[in-house]
């Protein structure tokens, strides 16, 4: 049975986690499930009319004007929610430090402005209750052990699990060389916290796929079931209608 809450985490940043989250949402919606998406922490997002936009875009190549939650909503039409947004495209803790103190060298306790695992869990629980969702997709930030301010996305998931919420994890992985080690480490980090790995989605599948990618796809199945692969660039080139029509075919959900 599919858990009510699914932590969608990556083996690294830039692995296609947001598009994979959207594909999972589209597949579950097509199966008749009511799905919402929660993003505990978003970094690197500014409003289009931010007065410092020009300078931020000059200083940081990864700053964006469309958040991960907004991308998922655009591609799928589901309701999405973000708990806290930080403007700089860094890991949450240093981004919070700069935002709160204006300097990377500041001794300000940036962790104090970031929500605790219990606060994130309560946010997710409240969203689930108010939307009557069958499933909540919880998209992390980067990898599973990225510092959220003295805790990680895995700790948020463990907090939900400790309170008897049904939760599992989906790992979004690369297909290229190096993915086997990164994916195994991610799975080990989750399972050591009693978070079961529901499956693996390859976040950006090349076409045609090189031999090493095809071999890795087979080898990854020894870590956890392969739920499918998202075609490279699909989140950028497809509109909502095409995306929601095609995404269920990319994934093979055993639920």
QUIQUI-V317455 format. One record per pair of residues at least 4 apart in sequence whose C-alpha atoms are under 8 Angstrom apart, sorted by the first residue. I is the first residue (numbers start at 1). J is the second residue. If there is no record, write none. Layout:
# QUIQUI-V317455
[[I J] [I J]]
This chain:
# QUIQUI-V317455
[[1 255] [2 255] [3 135] [3 166] [3 167] [3 168] [4 134] [4 135] [4 136] [4 165] [4 166] [4 167] [5 135] [5 136] [5 137] [5 138] [5 165] [5 166] [5 167] [5 168] [6 135] [6 136] [6 137] [6 138] [6 167] [6 168] [6 169] [6 170] [7 137] [7 138] [7 139] [7 140] [7 157] [7 167] [7 168] [7 169] [7 170] [8 17] [8 21] [8 137] [8 138] [8 139] [8 140] [8 169] [8 170] [8 171] [8 172] [9 17] [9 139] [9 140] [9 141] [9 142] [9 143] [9 144] [9 169] [9 170] [9 171] [9 172] [10 15] [10 17] [10 140] [10 142] [10 143] [10 144] [10 171] [10 172] [10 173] [11 15] [11 142] [11 143] [11 144] [11 171] [11 172] [11 173] [11 174] [11 179] [11 182] [11 183] [11 186] [12 142] [12 143] [12 173] [12 182] [13 141] [13 142] [13 143] [14 142] [15 172] [15 173] [15 174] [15 203] [15 204] [16 20] [16 172] [16 173] [16 202] [16 203] [16 204] [17 21] [17 139] [17 172] [17 203] [18 22] [18 68] [18 71] [18 72] [18 139] [19 23] [19 71] [19 72] [19 203] [19 230] [19 234] [19 235] [20 24] [20 172] [20 201] [20 202] [20 203] [20 230] [21 25] [21 72] [21 137] [21 139] [22 26] [22 72] [22 73] [22 75] [22 76] [23 27] [23 230] [23 243] [23 244] [23 247] [23 248] [23 250] [23 251] [24 28] [24 247] [24 248] [24 251] [25 29] [25 35] [25 36] [25 76] [25 78] [25 137] [26 30] [26 76] [26 243] [26 244] [26 247] [26 248] [27 31] [27 244] [27 247] [27 248] [27 249] [27 251] [28 32] [28 33] [28 34] [28 35] [28 248] [29 33] [29 34] [29 35] [30 248] [33 134] [33 135] [34 132] [34 133] [34 134] [34 135] [35 78] [35 79] [35 133] [35 134] [35 135] [35 136] [35 137] [36 78] [36 79] [36 80] [36 81] [36 128] [36 131] [36 133] [36 135] [36 136] [36 137] [37 69] [37 72] [37 78] [37 79] [37 80] [37 81] [37 136] [37 137] [37 138] [37 139] [38 69] [38 80] [38 81] [38 82] [38 83] [38 124] [38 127] [38 136] [38 137] [38 138] [38 139] [39 68] [39 69] [39 80] [39 81] [39 82] [39 83] [39 138] [39 139] [39 140] [40 82] [40 83] [40 84] [40 120] [40 138] [40 139] [40 140] [41 82] [41 83] [41 84] [41 85] [41 86] [41 92] [41 140] [41 141] [41 148] [42 67] [42 68] [42 82] [42 84] [42 85] [42 86] [42 92] [42 141] [43 85] [43 86] [43 87] [43 88] [43 89] [43 90] [43 91] [43 92] [43 95] [43 141] [44 62] [44 63] [44 64] [44 86] [44 87] [44 88] [44 89] [44 90] [45 63] [45 64] [45 65] [45 66] [45 67] [45 85] [45 86] [45 87] [45 88] [45 89] [46 50] [46 53] [46 63] [46 64] [46 65] [46 66] [46 87] [47 65] [47 66] [48 53] [48 65] [49 53] [52 56] [53 57] [54 58] [55 59] [56 60] [56 63] [57 61] [57 62] [57 63] [60 88] [60 89] [62 89] [63 87] [63 88] [63 89] [66 70] [66 71] [67 71] [68 72] [69 73] [69 80] [69 81] [69 82] [70 74] [70 80] [71 75] [72 76] [72 77] [72 78] [72 80] [73 77] [73 78] [73 79] [73 80] [74 240] [75 235] [75 239] [75 240] [75 243] [75 244] [76 240] [76 243] [76 244] [77 240] [81 127] [83 120] [83 123] [84 114] [86 92] [86 95] [86 96] [86 99] [87 95] [87 99] [88 95] [88 99] [89 95] [90 94] [90 95] [91 95] [91 141] [91 142] [91 146] [91 147] [91 148] [92 96] [92 146] [92 147] [92 148] [92 149] [93 97] [93 110] [93 111] [93 114] [93 147] [93 148] [93 149] [94 98] [94 104] [94 110] [95 99] [96 100] [96 110] [96 111] [96 113] [96 114] [97 101] [97 102] [97 103] [97 104] [97 106] [97 108] [97 109] [97 110] [97 111] [98 102] [98 103] [98 104] [99 103] [100 108] [100 110] [101 106] [101 108] [102 106] [109 113] [110 114] [110 149] [111 148] [111 149] [111 150] [112 149] [114 148] [114 149] [115 119] [115 120] [115 149] [116 120] [116 149] [116 151] [117 121] [117 151] [117 152] [117 155] [117 156] [117 159] [118 122] [118 156] [118 159] [119 123] [120 124] [120 156] [121 125] [121 156] [121 157] [121 159] [121 160] [122 126] [123 127] [124 128] [124 136] [125 129] [126 130] [127 131] [128 132] [128 133] [128 134] [128 135] [128 136] [129 133] [140 144] [140 153] [141 146] [141 153] [142 146] [143 186] [144 152] [144 153] [144 154] [144 186] [144 189] [144 190] [145 152] [145 153] [145 154] [145 189] [146 152] [146 153] [147 151] [147 152] [148 152] [148 153] [151 155] [151 156] [152 156] [153 157] [154 158] [154 189] [154 190] [154 193] [154 195] [155 159] [155 193] [156 160] [157 161] [157 167] [157 195] [158 162] [158 193] [158 194] [158 195] [159 163] [160 164] [160 165] [160 166] [160 167] [161 165] [161 166] [161 167] [161 195] [167 195] [167 196] [168 195] [168 196] [168 197] [168 198] [169 190] [169 195] [169 196] [169 197] [169 198] [169 199] [170 197] [170 198] [170 199] [170 200] [170 201] [171 183] [171 186] [171 187] [171 197] [171 199] [171 200] [171 201] [172 200] [172 201] [172 202] [172 203] [173 179] [173 183] [173 200] [173 201] [173 202] [173 203] [174 179] [174 202] [174 203] [174 204] [174 205] [175 179] [175 202] [175 204] [175 205] [175 212] [175 213] [175 214] [175 216] [175 217] [176 212] [176 213] [176 216] [177 212] [177 213] [177 216] [178 182] [179 183] [179 216] [180 184] [180 216] [180 219] [180 220] [181 185] [182 186] [183 187] [183 220] [183 223] [184 188] [184 223] [185 189] [186 190] [187 191] [187 197] [187 223] [188 192] [189 193] [190 194] [190 195] [190 196] [190 197] [191 195] [191 196] [191 197] [197 224] [198 224] [198 225] [199 224] [199 225] [199 226] [199 227] [200 220] [200 224] [200 225] [200 226] [200 227] [200 228] [201 226] [201 227] [201 228] [201 229] [201 230] [202 228] [202 229] [202 230] [203 229] [203 230] [203 231] [203 232] [204 229] [204 230] [204 231] [204 232] [204 233] [205 209] [205 229] [205 230] [205 231] [205 232] [206 210] [206 231] [206 232] [207 231] [207 232] [209 213] [209 214] [210 214] [211 215] [212 216] [213 217] [214 218] [215 219] [216 220] [217 221] [217 226] [218 222] [219 223] [220 224] [220 225] [220 226] [221 225] [221 226] [227 251] [227 252] [227 253] [228 250] [228 251] [228 252] [229 250] [229 251] [230 234] [230 247] [230 250] [230 251] [231 250] [233 237] [234 238] [234 243] [235 243] [238 242] [238 243] [239 243] [240 244] [241 245] [242 246] [243 247] [244 248] [246 250] [247 251] [248 252]]
